[in-house]
Amino acid sequence: MPNKIAVIAIGGNSLIKDSKHKTIPDQYQAAGETALHIAHLIQAGWNVAIGHGNGPQVGFILRRSELAAHELHEVPLDVCGADTQGAIGYALQQHLYNYFRQLGIDRQAVTVVTQVEIHPADPAFQNPSKPIGSFMTKGQAMRRQNEGWEVMEDAGRGWRRVVPSPRPLRIVEEKIIKDLVAAGIITIAVGGGGIPVVADAQGNLTGTAAVIDKDLAASLLATVLEAELFIISTGVEKVALNFGKRNQTWLDHLTLAQAKEYLQAGGHFAKGSMAPKIQAVVEYLERGGREAVITNPENIERAVAGETGTRITA
């Protein structure tokens, strides 16, 4: 059985090509395109665990829930996370099953509905900042605020609900995920950053309304699995300094020290985009990880071979 472990974090937005391709069949097709590159990586001898984002998909569930609120109960945020873990995991594992058959790979894939423990006193709870769900008018937002939601105005586009984005502390299903990966089973886990749960004084878990950054959760998964490689699949082939500006500079390689320096300096990586990805890589390397690669789905195999992407090493 392969002993080189790679953890791959797939962005939830990568399952939606553009505003005209948001349907379930569209997302299924996009998942298949990414899964094919993962299958080729597995064919090359890697044992793989997969994390994924779910932001747009959770947004769709919340919107459906809002529209149907006059007839049906609304869906809590932690349950939205569980729903999307199942749906996205289903698409990925079905595609992998089919590709394994076509490529003659004797492997299986499975999805683990994953809880991730957070601290109830995490500072993020004092400053909810992660926008979720639909845009609202100010009147709708104030009514929701009176019902207990945290809301904020979002860059002049309208009002939105905001929730905390606490740090992941522990993957609750860690042992079974480790056992599955050790058995050579391709394991899809910590989807959407994991379902955020808090433990009471007796250790009992309860879901909470929060969103864990999926790259930080995948970074923790890579540490738990002692993965040799942490791959973040995103919308660009390489990381850039001053992205989108005249002095944009593509990066082929970064050391851990350089990555930390650029993060601390600020302004190099967008706060809601590349910065958390670099932070996730930094934490993985600081916990003993070997190397990480950031690239887009279609270049995963080439990036792992050192032909493209941005490689970050200790």
C-alpha positions, 0 to 999 in steps of 0.5 A: 500500500502507498506510504506517501500521504498527500492532503489536498484542500479543494476550494468550494468555489472551484466547483462553480465555474461561473455565475451561469454554471451553479446547478448540481449537474454543473457542480458535479461536472466540475468535481469530476474535473478535479477528481481526475487530477487527484486520480492521476496523483493516486495512480502515481503512488500517492495516498490521498486525503481530501478536504474541500470548501463549501461556502457557495453550497452552504449559501444555497441551502440557507437561501432555500431555507429562507425562501421556504421559511413560511412553510418549513423549519429553517436549517441550522448552520451546522446542519448545512455543513453536514449536508454539504459534506455529504453532497460534495463528498458523494460527487467526489467519491463517485467520480473517483470510483469511476476513474479508478475503474477506468485507470485500473486502480484498485482503490476505494474512496469514502466520505467521513462526515467530520466534526471539528472541535473549537473553543467556546471562548475563541476570540472569533465569537467576540467579533463575528466576521464571516459573511454567509447567506443572502444579501438583505435590506437594512430592514430585513437585517435589523429584524434578523438582528432582533431574532439573534443574528449578527449582521453587518453591511457588506461593502455597499452591496447590502446586509448579510449575516456574519458568524464567527470563524474560530480556529480548529482545535481537534478533529473529532473523527481523527482516529477513524480517518487515520485508520482509513488512510493507513488502509489505503482508502482515499478519505474525504474529510473535514469538508467545509472546515468541518462541522464546528462543535464545542464540548461541555464540562462532561465532554459532550459535543454540540454543534454551533453556528460558526465557519471554520476556515477549510484550509486551516482544517485541512492543514490540521488534517495534514499534521494529524496524518503526518502527510509528506505533502500538503496541496491547496487547490485554488483559482490560480496556478501560482501564488503572486506578490501584489496580485492583480497590480502592475508589479505583480510577481509570480512565486515559484518557491517560498521558504517558511521564513519568507512566507511568514515575513510576507504574511506579517508585512501585510498587503501581499496576500488578500485577507479573504483569499490567499492569506488564509492559505499561506497561513494554513501552510505556515502552520502545517510546516511549523508543526513539522510538515515537509512541504506544501504546494499551491496551484489550480486543479488542472495543474496538480500533477505538474505542481507535485512534479515540480513543474509549476505551482508555488512550492513552500518548504521548511 
